[in-house]
């Protein structure tokens, strides 16, 4: 019987980057959807948490986004960049053998 590497611990950097970018992306989508129903200064605890978690990413996106994009859509643009970075990070990790695969390498 061959020894298989631990699926989680062996690829911990991959999982940390992937899940962090997914968390930021989906939280930005939720923040964007909540702005359709809530004013920007609403005291809803979920909305405040979403803003707390994503303010830094939205600020970075605001810095690189052209001014003709309405500020209301910045969380959606941030989600796009988070998902794009996650996609690129996957291929970088996979190219370096640091991402899990469904097919086991021949030994």
RODOLO-508444 format. One record per residue (C-alpha): residue number from 1; residue in one letter; chain; x, y, z. Coordinates in steps of 0.25 Angstrom, whole numbers, always signed. Layout:
BEGIN
(NUM 'a' 'A' (X Y Z))
...
This chain:
BEGIN
(1 'x' 'A' (+0 +0 +0))
(2 'x' 'A' (+6 +14 -4))
(3 'x' 'A' (+6 +25 +6))
(4 'x' 'A' (-2 +37 +1))
(5 'x' 'A' (+1 +51 +6))
(6 'x' 'A' (-10 +57 +15))
(7 'x' 'A' (-19 +64 +6))
(8 'x' 'A' (-21 +77 +15))
(9 'x' 'A' (-8 +79 +22))
(10 'x' 'A' (+1 +76 +9))
(11 'x' 'A' (-6 +87 +1))
(12 'x' 'A' (-9 +97 +13))
(13 'x' 'A' (-3 +109 +5))
(14 'x' 'A' (-12 +106 -6))
(15 'x' 'A' (-25 +105 +2))
(16 'x' 'A' (-21 +117 +10))
(17 'x' 'A' (-20 +126 -2))
(18 'x' 'A' (-32 +119 -9))
(19 'x' 'A' (-42 +121 +2))
(20 'x' 'A' (-37 +135 +6))
(21 'x' 'A' (-39 +140 -8))
(22 'x' 'A' (-53 +133 -9))
(23 'x' 'A' (-57 +138 +5))
(24 'x' 'A' (-54 +153 +0))
(25 'x' 'A' (-61 +150 -13))
(26 'x' 'A' (-74 +145 -8))
(27 'x' 'A' (-74 +155 +3))
(28 'x' 'A' (-73 +166 -7))
(29 'x' 'A' (-84 +160 -15))
(30 'x' 'A' (-93 +160 -2))
(31 'x' 'A' (-89 +174 +1))
(32 'x' 'A' (-93 +178 -13))
(33 'x' 'A' (-106 +171 -12))
(34 'x' 'A' (-109 +177 +2))
(35 'x' 'A' (-106 +191 -3))
(36 'x' 'A' (-119 +189 -12))
(37 'x' 'A' (-127 +189 +1))
(38 'x' 'A' (-120 +196 +12))
(39 'x' 'A' (-114 +210 +12))
(40 'x' 'A' (-99 +211 +14))
(41 'x' 'A' (-99 +215 +29))
(42 'x' 'A' (-109 +204 +33))
(43 'x' 'A' (-106 +198 +46))
(44 'x' 'A' (-110 +183 +42))
(45 'x' 'A' (-99 +175 +48))
(46 'x' 'A' (-97 +166 +36))
(47 'x' 'A' (-95 +178 +27))
(48 'x' 'A' (-85 +184 +36))
(49 'x' 'A' (-78 +171 +37))
(50 'x' 'A' (-77 +170 +22))
(51 'x' 'A' (-72 +185 +21))
(52 'x' 'A' (-62 +182 +32))
(53 'x' 'A' (-57 +170 +25))
(54 'x' 'A' (-56 +176 +11))
(55 'x' 'A' (-53 +191 +13))
(56 'x' 'A' (-38 +189 +10))
(57 'x' 'A' (-41 +181 -3))
(58 'x' 'A' (-51 +191 -8))
(59 'x' 'A' (-41 +202 -5))
(60 'x' 'A' (-30 +195 -13))
(61 'x' 'A' (-40 +193 -24))
(62 'x' 'A' (-44 +208 -24))
(63 'x' 'A' (-30 +211 -25))
(64 'x' 'A' (-28 +204 -39))
(65 'x' 'A' (-42 +205 -44))
(66 'x' 'A' (-46 +217 -54))
(67 'x' 'A' (-54 +228 -49))
(68 'x' 'A' (-66 +226 -58))
(69 'x' 'A' (-69 +213 -50))
(70 'x' 'A' (-80 +217 -40))
(71 'x' 'A' (-76 +215 -25))
(72 'x' 'A' (-88 +206 -23))
(73 'x' 'A' (-82 +196 -32))
(74 'x' 'A' (-68 +195 -26))
(75 'x' 'A' (-71 +183 -17))
(76 'x' 'A' (-75 +176 -30))
(77 'x' 'A' (-63 +180 -37))
(78 'x' 'A' (-55 +175 -25))
(79 'x' 'A' (-62 +162 -25))
(80 'x' 'A' (-58 +160 -40))
(81 'x' 'A' (-43 +163 -36))
(82 'x' 'A' (-43 +154 -25))
(83 'x' 'A' (-49 +142 -33))
(84 'x' 'A' (-39 +146 -44))
(85 'x' 'A' (-27 +145 -35))
(86 'x' 'A' (-32 +132 -29))
(87 'x' 'A' (-33 +127 -43))
(88 'x' 'A' (-18 +131 -46))
(89 'x' 'A' (-14 +127 -32))
(90 'x' 'A' (-19 +113 -35))
(91 'x' 'A' (-11 +111 -48))
(92 'x' 'A' (+2 +117 -41))
(93 'x' 'A' (+0 +107 -30))
(94 'x' 'A' (-3 +95 -40))
(95 'x' 'A' (+9 +99 -49))
(96 'x' 'A' (+18 +98 -36))
(97 'x' 'A' (+12 +85 -31))
(98 'x' 'A' (+6 +91 -19))
(99 'x' 'A' (-9 +89 -23))
(100 'x' 'A' (-17 +76 -21))
(101 'x' 'A' (-21 +69 -33))
(102 'x' 'A' (-31 +58 -36))
(103 'x' 'A' (-21 +49 -44))
(104 'x' 'A' (-10 +44 -36))
(105 'x' 'A' (+4 +45 -42))
(106 'x' 'A' (+10 +32 -47))
(107 'x' 'A' (+22 +27 -38))
